[in-house]
Amino acid sequence: MNDCKLWDSVKHPIGLADTVHVGWVQRLLRSAEWSGFPGPEPDLVVGGQTRVEAHARRVFDKFVELGIEYVAEPTDSEPGAQRIRPVNEVLAFRKATCLDLCVAFCCAALDAGIYPLILTVTADRGLNRHAIVLVPLDRVWANNCGALLETGFSRELLEVDGEALGTMVYESEGDPSGTWLAIDVQQVTEVGANWGAALSSGAQYIRDWEWDVCVDVGGLRSRTSDRELPPGGHIEKVLAPAYAALPEDFTPLQLIKARHGVVPYQQCAEMRQLREWAMTVPSDSRTGGNGRNADISVAVVTGAGGSGKTRMAAQLCHDLSTIGWYTGFLPSTTEVTDEELAALAKVATELLVVVDYAEEARRGLVARVVRKLRARESATRIVLTARGADTWWEEFYEEAEQDGTVLSNTLPLPIRGKQDVEADPWFFGRMYRRAVRQFSDMLNGAVPPDVEVPEGLGDTALDVVLRAWLAVCGNDEVAKKDMPTREELYDKVLSIEFTRWRKELKLGDISRDQLRRAAAALSLLAPSQDEDAVDDVLSRLPEWSQEHLLRSRFAELLVQSLLRDDGAESVSLRPDPVAEHLILAVFGKKPELLDRVLPQDPAKVPGIDAPDADDSIVTRKLEWGQQARNACVTLTRASSLDREAALRLARRALRERPFLWKEALDVALTQGGPFAQALTALIESGADLPLGKIDNEIPVGHPALAGAALAATRRLADSAEPSPGQRAYWANRLSIRLSDVGERGEALGVAREAVELYRALAEASPQAYMPDLAMSLNNLANRLSAVGERGEALVVAREAVRLRRVLAEASPQAYTPDLAGSLNNLAIRLSEVGERGEALVVAREAVRLRRVLAEASPQAYTPDLAGSLNNLAIRLSEVGERGEALVVAREAVDAYQVLAEASPQAYTPDLAASLSNLANCLSSMGDRDRALVVAREA
C-alpha cells in the first residue's frame, strides 16, 4: 500500500527524507515526459566551476511542463505534522502542496546528482507555513560527498563558514555573488512560471520568514540505501475524469453532455449539502488498516432522468479535485477488476468515487467497491447516482451490513423535483441564462449581454439546458415559446442534430430517417467504443447491411466524432432521455427493426465452443452479452417516458430473443420496470426456461416480480414429481406466491392442501417433517386471516406455536427465530378475536425472544424486533396500559427510523405505520399537539 507519511516536524524531522526516493520520477513518468530531465554528471563541480544551477533549472522547467496544480494542506493533517502525498500520486494526479512539491523535486534532484535540503519556514506566529528547497552549488550528491548536517536536521539558521545563509542565496537568476539556491518549488504551479521568480521568491522566504526546520535530504539519503520501488501501474487510469475535453470538431449536441462541463451544475442547497457531506468526518469512523480511523461514507443522489444527477456528481468531483482529492467516475457497466480496486485502495490521497447509474451496475459491484475501499486511511467518499433508491439500494445496504461495513454517514439526497422548482422559479431561470451564455460563447464566439427567459422551462435541468441550446442552435422562435410537450422539445433537438450530421461529406446522401434508425439502434445497444462493434450493429439494419464501405466510414465517424464521448464506455446518443425518446419512437413505429438489431445468443457465437477459439470470437461473445444487458437496461430506463410503449418492446424482445431472460430478470430484480411483466408473459407462454433458477432468484413479496414468480411456481408445481413431499413443498410455495398477487381464495385452498400433505408426512416421520408442518400451519393461519376466517386462523396459529415450541426446546438456536415469528402471529390472531389479555402475554414473549436474538445478531433480527415492538405497543393500548404502550411505541419508531435511513424503500412503510401507532399512543395520553406532529410525519 502507498505509505501515508505523516511527517512530524517536531518529534521526527528527519523522517521527511524517507519520502524521497531515488529513481522514482523516471520510473513513474512516461518516456516522453521523462525525456529532458537531467541525469548525474560527475563534473558538475570542477575546479571551482559549477553547473549545478543549470541542472536544477532543468529539473524545475520539467516540473513546469508536468502541469502540477497547487492544493492546500490535506484535511487530516495534525498540528505540527503534515501528511505527505506519495511521489507516485503527485505525478499521477498532478496535485500537490508546497511540501509535496519539494519532496518530488528532491527525488529528481538526487537523480540529477544535485544535493538538496528541504527548509520549512513560518510567519504570523506559525499560522502560515511554507516549504522550499535549498541547494549548495559546490556539492555533487552523486559523488558521495559528506553530509552537511551531522544530525540530519537543524532548527537554527544555517551558517556556512561563519556566514548566514541569507547572504549566500541567489537573489535572481545568474546572481554572481550567490553560492546557494533557495528554490520556491511551488512556483512551478503558477501561470507563466519561471526559474528567476522561483529563486527570488525563495530568497525572500529566507529573509522575511522565520526559520522552522531544515532537513538534510542529500545527507540522509547518502547514509541509507533506497531499494524501495514505486507502486506499479498507472493509478490515474482507474477512474475516468469527471470532465472530458470537447472534441475539436464537436457537434452542438455534445455541448449538452454533463461530463463535458460546458454548463456546470447550478449552485443550490443540494450541491452545498453534498459538498458538506464530503468534507465531514463521520463521528463513528472505524479503525483502518494501520490503526487509524477509516473514514468512508456513501451518498446516493436520486432524481428523474435529466434532473442533473451526473452533472452534480461531476461538479463535486471538480470541486474536490481542486483541493487535492483524487476524484472520478468508476465504470459501472463493464467489469472492474480486483486489481483496479486494489490500486484505488492503495491511494493515500483523499478519494471520491462516483458510480453513475448505480441501479444499472453489475449486481454486487457497489458492495464490492465499498468492501475494497473500507480499509483506506484517508477520506473515502462514494457517490451513487440513480433514478431511484429502490431494490438495488436495499441489496447493496444488506450486503454491506453482512460485510460488517458501517455506513452511518450515508446521505440520501433527492434532487429537486417539479414542486421544488415551482417554489423557486428563479433557479431554472438562472440556469437558463447561464446555459445560453455558455452555448453562445462556444458556438458563436460571443456572449449576449441580456438573455430573455421564456416561461414554462420544463420540469428538469435537462429541459432547461435543451431550451437554452435550442435558443442558440435553433435560430428560430420555437425555443422562445412555451413548449407544449417534452416530446416536441426532444424531436426539435434531434432534428437539428441530424441536420448537422448530414453536413458530413460521407453522409450527405443519407436520409434523416436512416440516421434516426442508426442512432436509435446504437443508443439501445450501446456498443463499445470500437469501430468494428459499431459496424456490426449498423449491419443489422436493412439499409446498411450491404453498404460495407460506407457503413465502415459511418462507424468511424460515429466513434471519432458524431457520438464521441471520452468520458463514456460506449457509443450512444446523449443526453439519455433524448436517446430514450428516439428509441421508443423508432422501434415503436417499426417494431420489426427491434427483431433485426437485437444481438443473437452470445452462447451461440460461431466457433465459441472450440478449445482454441480466436480472440475475436471471444470478444464478439462478450460484446453481444453486454449489448443484451444494455438493451434491457435502456428499455427499462425508457419506461419512465412511456410505460406502455416500453412494455410492448420488452415483450417483443423476450419473445424474439428468449435468451434475454437472464438479463431481463437481473434488471427487473433491481429496478422493476417493463421486463417484469414481459418475463411473466414469457414464462406463461411455455417457453423453455430454467424455471427453478428463476423461482429461486425472485424473493417472496418482490413488488415487481410477483407475477413472474407465480407463473414460474405454477409451472414447477404442475411438472413436479407426484411424491407427497414434492406436492406439499410446491403447494405451500404456490400459496405464498398466490397471496403475493392478491389471489387470497386460491391461496387458501392450496395452503390447506399443503398442511394436509405435511400432516400425513409428519405423522409417519415426525423428526423429518414437523418443521415443515409448523411452517405450513403458520402460512395457513395467515391465509385464513386474510379471508376473514379468524376463528379457524387462531386454532391453526396455536398449533403452529405448539409445534415450534417443541422444536425450539430441542434445538433453540435453530428454531427460536421461527417460534418468535409464530408467537407474533398468534398475538395478532388472538387480538382479532378479542382475546386481548392473552394476546398481550404472547406479544411480550415474542418481544423477549426477538430482543435476545437482536442483541446477538442486530443486522439479522432488528427488523423483526421492531415489528414485534410495534405489535406489543398495540396490544398494550388495547388493555389500557397507555404509559407502557407509549414507551414501547417510541422504541419501535426509533428502531424503524434507523432501518429506514439505511433502506428507505424497505422500511419507510413500516416507519409510517409505527409513527401512526405512536401518534395514537400520544393522543391517548392527552398529548394531542405532539400526536398531531407525529401523525403528520406519518
N, C-alpha and C positions, 0 to 999 in steps of 0.2 A: 504493500500500500504506500502511496505517496506519504512522506513523513510530514505531518503538520508541525513544523518547527515553531514553537512558542519561545521566542528569544527573550530571555530575562536579562536586560542590560544591567541590572543591579546585582543579582545573585550569580549570574554565569555569563559575563560579557563575551568570553572567548568562544562560547557556543555558536556565535554568529558565523564563525569560519566553517562550521560543519555544514552550512547550507551552500557553500561554494564548492563546485566540483569541476575539476579539470576535464576537458574533452566533451562536456555535456552539450555545449552550444553547437558544436559541429555535428554531433550525433543526432540532435533533436531537430535541426533545421534541414530543409530540403536542400539539395546540392546547389540549386540556383540561388537560394537565399544565403547559403554559407559562402558562396564564392565572393571573394573580396575581403573577408575577414583576414587579418594578418596572422601569420604563424610565428613561432620563435626564431629569432636570428641572433646568433652568438655575438655579433659585432654591433649590437645596438648601442653599446657604450665602449668606445675605444679611444685611448689617448686623450681623455677629457672631452671628446666629442660625443654627443648623444643624439640618437634618433628616436628616443622614447616618446617625445611629444607627437611626432608624425604617426608612430604606431598607435598611440592612444587615440589620436584623432580618427584614424581609420576605423577603430572599434566604434567610436562614437557615431561616425557617419553611417556605419552599417546598422546600428541600432535605430537611427532615424528612419532608415529605409524600411525597417520592420513594421513601422506604424503602430507602435505600442501606445495605448491610451493610459493616462494617469487616472488612478482612482484613489479614493480615501482609504484610510486605515481600516482593516477588517473590523466588522462589528463586534466580534467576540474577543478582541484584544483586551488585555487587562492592564491596569495601571502599572507602569514600569516594565511592561512586557508587550511584545507585539508578535502576532502570528505572521510568519513569512511564507508567502506562496512559493511552492517548489519551482525551480527554474523551468522545468518542463511545462508547467501550467502558464507561466509568464509568456513563454514562447508560443504556446498553443493558442491561448485565448487573447494574447496581446493586450493584457491589462495588468497594471502593476502600481504599487505605491512607490514612493521615493526609495524606501529601503529595499523593496523587491528589485527595483532597477539597479541599485548599487550592487546587490548580490549577483544579478545576472551579468552586469558589466564586469565584475571581478572574475567571473568564470571565463569570459572571453579574454580578459586582460592576462590571466595566467596562461591561457593557450598561446597568447602572443609573446610570452616571455616578460611581460610587464609585472612589476612588483606593486600590488595595490594595498591600500588600507581603507577601511570604512570609518568615517567620523560622523557621529550624531551630535547635533547642536540644538540648543533650546533658546526660546525667547519668552518674554512675558511670564517669568517665573515658572517655566516649564509647561505653560499651556500650549505653546506651539513648539513643534519638533520637526527636524529635518535631517536628512542623511545625504552626505556627499562622499565622493571617492578621492583619496589622496594618492598621488604617485610621485615618488622621488625619481628625478631624471638620471641619477647616477647609479641606478641599480638595475640588474637584469635577473629576473626571477629564475629564468631557465638555467642560469649559471650557478644555481645553488648558493647564492650569497647568504650571509648570516642574517639572523632576524634583527629587525630594528628595535623591537620592544621585547625585552627578556621575558616579561610576564605575559606577553601576548596582547596586552591592552594597557591603556593609560587614561586616567581621568584628569591628568594635569596637561596644561597647554604644552604641546610638544616643542622642544628646543633642539636645534642641531648645531653642534659646535658653539653653544652658548648663545645662539641667535634664535629669536622667537620665529615660529613657523609662519606667522602672519606676514613677516617681512620678506619671506623667501618664495611665496607662491606667485605664479603668473597673474598679473593684473589683466592681461589681454593676450591675444594670440601672438606668439613670437616675441614675448617680453624678454629682452636680453638679460635682465637682472634676475630673473626667476630661476630657481633650481628645483622647485616642486610644482606639481599641478594640483589644483583643488577643483575637481570636476563636479559641477551640479548636473548629475546624470538625468535628473528629471526634465532637463531642457529638451531631451530627445522627443518628448511628447508635445512640445509646443509647435504651433504653426510657424513655419519658417525657421525651424531650429537650426542653430549654427554653433560651431565649436567656440568661437570667440565669446558668445553670450554665456556658454556653459562655464568658461574659465572665469570671466569677470563676475558672474553670479556666485561661483564657488568661493572666490576671493572675498566677496562681500560677506558671505556667511562666516568666514574665518574672522573677519574684522568685527562684525557687528553683533554676532550671536554668541551665546555662552557655550563654552566647550562642555560637552557631556561625557562621551566616552569614545576613544579611538581604538579600533580593533585591528591588530596587525595581521591581516588576512594572508599576505605574502609569507610572513614568517611562520605563522601557524600551519599553513598548508605545506611548507617545506619540511616540517618536522614529522608529519604523518602521511603515510601513503593513502591515496584515494583510489580504491579499486571499485567503488560503487558505480554501477551502471544506471543510466536513466531508465525509467519505465518505458517499455516498448509500446509501439502503436501510436497512432495519432488520435488522441482522445477528443480533439476538436471535431472529429468526423462523426462521433456517436450521435450527437444531437444536431438537427437541422437548424440553422439560424432562424430567428423569428421573422426577420425581414430579408427578402431576397431582392437583388437589384433587378430593375426592369430590363428586359432585353433592349438592345439599341433600336431595333425595329418593332417596338411594342405596338400592339393593336389597342384601340381605345378601350375595349372591354377589360384588357389586362390591368388598366389603371384602378379598377374596382377591387381587385383581389386584395384581401385583407393583408396578406403577407408580403405585398409589395410596399405597404406602408405609405402610400400616397395620401390616404385620408386616415390618420391615426384615430384611435378611439376617443370619443368626446369625454373630457374630464367630467366626472359626476360622482355622486355619493358611492355608487357601487365600485368605481375604479379606486377611489380613496380607501374604501373598506378592504378591497383585495390587496392593495399595497400595504396597508397597516397589518393585515394578517401575515403577509410575507415577512415583515420586519419584526414580528412579535415572537419572542421565545416562549414556547409552551411552559406552563408552570410545573408540569409533571414530566419534564424531559427524562427519559430513561438513560441508564448508563450505557455508553457506547463501547466500541471495541477496545479502546485503550484506557478505559476508566473514566473518560469524560462523558458528559451528558449527551445523549443522542437527541438531536433537535430536528424532528421530522414532523411535518404537518401536510394535510391534504385539503384542497379546496375543490368543490365541484360546482362549476359555473353552468347553469342551465338556462335555456331560453328557446324560443321558436326558431326555426330556420331563418337566417338573415337578421337575427336580433343583435349580433355583434359579439358573439362568444369568442370566436377566433381572433377578432380584432382586439378585444380586451386582453386576451392572453398574450398576444404578440406585443401589445403596448407594455404590459407588465414585464415581459422579457427584456424589452428595450430599456425600461426604467432601471431595472436591477442590474442589467449589463453595464450601465454607465457608472455604477458604483463598485464594479469588480466581480459581480457574480458570473458564474458560467451558466448560461441560460439557453434554452432552445426547445424544439419540438421533437418528441420521440416518434419514430414510425409506429403507427398503430395497426395498420392492416397487413404489413409484411412481418416476417419473423424477426424478432430482435434476439440476438444470440446471448447466451450467458456470458460470453467473453466481453461483449459490448456493455452489458450491465455491470460486469465486474470492473471494467475500466471506469465507468461512472462512479462506482462505489469508492474507487481509489482517489478520486479527485479531492484535493484538500480545500479548494476554493468553495465558497458558498454556491449552492446548486439549486436551480429552478428547472424542473422538467415539466413540459406540457404534453399531455396526451389528448390530442384533439379528436373529437368524435369518439369519446371513450366507450360509448354504448356499442359502437361498431367494431371495437378492437377484438382481436382474438381472445376467446374466453380464457381467463386466468392471467392475461398479460398485466393488467393493472396491479393485481395482488403480487405477481412475480416482481414487478418493478419495486414495489414498496418493500418486499422481503429482501431484495438485494441491497437496497439503499439504507435500510434502517440502522445499520451498524456504523454509518458515517458519523464523524465527529463534528464536522462543520454543518451549518444550517442547510437543511434539505427541504425544499418545498415542491409539492407535486400538484399541478393544476389539471383537473379533468374537465373537459368541456363536453356537453351532451345536450340533446334536446329535452331530456327529462331524466330525473334520478329515480329510476324505477327498478325493475328486476335486476339489471346488470349491477346497479349500485348495491343492492342487497347482497348479491352473490359476492361482490368484492369485499364488503364490510364483514360478512360472515367468515370469509377465508382469511382476512387479516386478523380477526379475533382468534381464529383457530391457530394462526401462526404466533399468537402472543404479541402482536403489534398493537400498541396503544395509540389511538388516533383521537385523543380528546380535543385537540385543537382543530378539528375538522370544521371547515367553513362551507355550509351550503349557501350558494349565492345565486338566486334567480335574477336574471337581467330584467330590467323594467319592461313591462308589457304595455298593452294598449291603454289600460286605465291609468298607469303611472304617467304615460306620455300625455294623455289628455289633461292630467293635473298639472303638467309642466310643459305647455306647448312651446316655450322658448327653447327647450332642449333640442328638439328636432330643427327648429329654426336656425340655431347656431351651427348645428351640424351641416345643414344645407348650405349656408353661406360659405362655410369653410371648404366644403367639397367643391362648390362651384369655383372658388378662387384657385384651389389646387389643380383642378382639371384644366381650367383656363390657362394657367401658367404652364402646365406640362404640354398641352396641345397647341396653344396659340401664342405662347411666349408673352402673355400679357395678363395682368390681374385686374378684373373690373373693380372700380372704386366702390360702387354700390351694387348690391345684389338684392333684387326683389324676391321675397319668399312667397311662393304660391300657397294657397290653402289646401288642406287635405293632403299632407305629405305622405300619409300611409301609416302603417302600424308598426313597422320595424325599421331598424337602422338601415337595412339594405334598401328598403323602399325609398328612403330619403336620399341615399347615395345614388341610386339609379335615377331618381328625378333630377338630381344635380347633374349627373352625367348626360342625361337627355338634353338638359338646358344648354349644355356646352356642345355636345356632339350632334344633337338632332337638328339644330339650325331651323327650328320651326316653333310654332306656338303650342304644340301638343304638351310639351313639358310644363308649360306655364299654367295650364288649366287643371282643374281637379279631375284626376283620372277616375273614371267610373269603376274600373276593376283592376286588380293586380295582374290578371292575365293579359290585359291590354298593355299594361306597363311592360311586362316581360316580352310580349310579342314585338313591341316597338324597339326595345333594346336589341333583340335578336335580329330584327330586320336591318338595323344599322350595322350590326357586327358582320352579318353575312354579306352585305354590300361591300364592306371593307375587304372581306376575303376574296371576293370576285375581282378585286383590283389587282390581285396577283396574276402575273402573266400566265402562269400554268393553269389558272382556274377561271380565266375569263369566259370560257365557253361552257362552264358547268352551271347548271340551273340552281336557283336558290333552294328548291325542294331537295335536290341531291345533296347539297351542303347541309341542310337541316337533318336529313336522314343519317348522314355520316356522323354529324356531331351528336345526334341522339344515340346512335349505336355505341360510339366511343364513351359517351357520358354514362350509359347504362352499365357497360362492362369495365370501364376504367382500366384499360390495358397498361402494362408497364411502359416506362419511357424508353421504349425500344422500337425502332422503325419497323423491324420485322413483325413485332407483335401488333402494331397499329395496322400494318399492311394486311395481316391475317384477318383482323376484324373487318376491315373495309372490303376484303374479298368475299365476305358473306352476303354483302348487299348485291342485288342483281345488276344494278347499273355499273358496278365496279368489278364484277367477277372476271371479266375478260380484258379489262383495261390495265394490263400488267405494268407497263412503263409509266403511264400517267398516275396509276394508283401508288406506285413506289415513290414518285415525286411528291404526290399529295401527302403521303405518310411522312416523308422527310420534312415537308413544310409544316405539318401539324406539330411534329415533335420539336423542331428547331425554332419555330416562330409562332404560328397561329394559336396553338394551345400550350405553348411552352410555359412551364411553371417550375422554377428551380427549387421552390420550397415544397413541392409535392412529390409523391411517389408514383403517380400515374398520369395518364393523358386523359383529360376530361374538360368539358366546358365549365367555366366558373362564372359567376357565383353558383353555388349548388342549387338554390331554389329556382334560378332561371333554367339550369340544366334539367331539373326535375320536371318543370313545366314543359319543356321541349320533349322530354321522353314520353310523358303522358299524351301529348298532342300527336306526336308522330306515330307511336305504336298503337295509340287508341284509334287513330284513323285507319291504320293498316296493320292490324294485329298479326297478319301472316308474316310480316317482316320480323316480328319477335322470334318466330319459329326458325328463321334463317340465321339470325345473328347470335342466338344463344350458343355457347360452346357445346361440343359433344362431350360425352362422359370422359373425364381425364383418365380413368382407369382403362379406357379402350383406345388410347392413342396408339396408332400402328407402331409395332416394334417395341412397346414399353415392357413387354414380358421377357424380352431377350436378355440373357445374362450379361451381354456386352452392349447393352443399349447405348446408343450415341448420346453425348451430352445434349445435343439439340432436341432429341426426343424427350429426355427428362425435363428439359427447360419448357418444352411445349406442354407437358403434363402439368407442371407447376403453374404455368401461365393460365391454362384452361381452368384449373382448380380455383385460382384466385379470381378469375372472371366470373365463375359460377357464384362465388360468395358475393362479389361486388354487385351482381345483378339482384340478388336477394336483398342486400343492404340498401341499394339505391331505390328499388321499388317500395321498400318499407318506408324509407325517408319520404318518398314522393306521395305517400298516402296522406300526409298532412295537407297537401294541396287538394287532392280529390280522392277520397277514400274508395268510392265505388270503381273509379277508373283503375286505380292501383290494384284493387282486388281482382278485377277481370283479367288484368295482365298477369298477376301472380298465379291465378288458377290455370291460365293458359300455359305459363312457363312450366308448372309442375306436370301438367298433362302431357306436354310435348317432351319434357326432359325429366322423367321421374327420378333420375339420379340426384336431382337437386334437393330431394327430401332432407338430406343431412344438413346442408347449409340453411335450408328454409327453417328447419327445426331449431338449429342453433341460433338463428337470428330472432325467431319468434319467442324463444325462451327468454331472451334478454330484453327484447323490445316490443313484443306483441306484434301488432300490425297485420297486414293483409295475408301473410303466409300462414297465419294461424288457421283462418277459415279455409284457405286453399289446401292446406295439409289435411284438414278434416275431409274435404271433398275427395282428395286423392285416396285416402285410406278407405273411405266408404265406397269408392269405385271398384274396390277389389284388387287394386294394383299390387304387384309382387313387392312387398316391402318387409324389412326386418321389424316386424311389429313388436316383438319383445323388447328390442332396444328402444324403440320409440316410447313404449309404455313406461319403461324404467326411467327414461330421461325426463318425463313430464311429472313434476311433483303434484301431489294432491292439492286441489284448490287453486291451481295456476289460473290467474284471471283471464288469460287469453287462450290457453290451450286446453281448456276443459273439454271442449267438443272433440278435438283431435284425440285426446286421451280416452274419451268414452268410445270413439269409433275403433281405436286400436284394441281396447279392452274387450269390446263386444266380439271382434273377430277372433281374438285369442281365446276367449271363453267358448265360442262356438266350435273352435277347432281343437280344444284341449282334449287330452285323453280322458276317457269316461270313468276313471277311478274316483272314488268318493273324496279322496284328499284333494285332487286337482279340481274337481267340481266345487268343493267347498271353498277352496282358495279363490277361484275365479268368481264365484258368486259373491263373496264378501267384497272383493276388489271392485266388481261391477256395481255393487250397491253404492259404494262410495263415489265412483265416477258418475253414476246417475244423479246422486244427490248434488254433486258439484254443478250440474247443469239445470237443477231445479225439477227433475223428474221424481218427485217425492213418492208418489204412489208405486211406481215400478221399483224404485229403490227399496221401499219397504218389503215388497214381495220377494225380491232377490235376497235381502238381508235375512228374512225368515228362512229361506231355503238354506243359506249358509249356516245358520245356527243349527238347523235340524241335522245337516250333514256332519258338522263338527261335534254335535252332541253324541251322535252314534259312534263316531270315531273315538271320542274321549271315554265313552263307556267301555269300549274294547281296549283302549290303550291310554289310560289317564295321564301317565307321565309324558307321553309324546304330544298329546293333543289338548290337554287342559288349558295351556296358554292361548291356543288358537280359539278355543271355545269362549274363553273370557273376553278375548278381543272382539269376537263376532257378537257377543252379547252386548258389549259396550256400544258397538256400532248399531245394533238393532234398537237399543234404548233411544239413541239419538234419532233414528229414523221414525220410531213410533211417536216421539215427542213432536217431530216436525209435521206430522199429520194430525196432531191433536189427541192421540191415544195416550193420555198422560198416566192413567192408572196402570195400564199394562207396561208403559215405559218405566214406571217406578219399580214394578216387580222385576223386570229384566235388569234394571240398573243394580238392584240389591244383589241379584245373583252374580252379576259381574264382579261386584265388590267382594262378595264372599269367596269366590274362586281366586281372585287376585290377592286377597289377604292370606289365603293358604299358601299361594306361590311365594309371596314376599316373606312369609315366616320361614320358609325352607331356603330361600335364596334372596336375601334382602337387596344385595347390590343389583341383581338382575331385574327384579320385579317391583321394587319400591316406586320407581317413577310411574309405572303403569297403575299401581294401586292408588297413588296420589291423583292421577288423572280420573280414575273411576270414582273416587270419593268426591272430587269436584263436580263431576257429572251427577252423582247421586244427590248431592246437596241441591242442585238446581231442580232435579226431578221431584224431590221432597217439597221444595217450595212451591212448585207448580200445583201440587195437590193440597196445599195448606198446612203441611207438617213443618211449621216454621221452627219449632224448638229443636226437633231432630235435625233439620237442615242446618241449623247453626252449629250443632255439635259436630256434624260431619264436615262442614266447611272449615271449622277450626282444625280438625285433624289433617285435612288436605293442606292447609297453610303450614302447619307444623312440619309435615313431611317435606314439602317443597322448599321450606326455608333451609332445612338441613341440606337438601340437595343443592340449592343455590349457593350456600356457603362453601360447599366442596367444589362446585363447578359453576361459577357465575354465568359464564357465556352460554352454557347449555340450558340452564334452568331458571334464570332470572325472568324470562318472558312468562314461563308457567307460573312462577311465584306471583308476578304482577297480576295475572289473571285470577288466581285464587284469592289474592288480597281484595281485588275488586268485588269478587263474589262474596267474600266474607263481610265486607262493608255493607253490602245489600242485605245479607241475612241478619246482620246486627240491627240495621234500621228497621227491619220487619218486626223484630221483637222489642223495639223501643230502646235499645242500647245506643242512644244517639251520640253520646260522648265518645265511646269506643269506636263507633262506626266512623266518626269524623277522623279520628287518628288513623285508622286503617285505610280510609279513603285517601288521605293525604299521602300515605306511604305508597299506595298503588299509583297515584299520579306521579310521584317522584320517580318511581321505577319506570313508568311508561315515558316520562319526559326524556330520561337518559336514552332509552331504547329508540324513541322517535327522532332524537337528534342524530343518532347514528344511522338509522334506517327509516327515513320518513314515510316511504310508501307502505312499508310493512306494518308500522306501529302507530301512525297518526290516527287511523280509525279507532284503535284501542285507547289511545290517549284521549281522544274526543269523548269516548264513552265513559272513561274514568273521570274526566273533568265534569261531565254531566252528573255523574253519581256524586262527586264531591259537592257540586252546587246544591244538589238535593239535601245532602247532609248539612251543609251550612245553613240552608233555608230552614231546616227542621230545628236547628239550634237557635234560630232567631237572627242570624247574621245575614240579613237579606241583601244588604249592599254588596257584601263580599260575594254572596251567592250569585248576584246579578253579573258581577265582573267575570267570575269563573264560567258562568253559563254562556256569556258572550264569547269567551275564548273557545269554549267547546264548539 
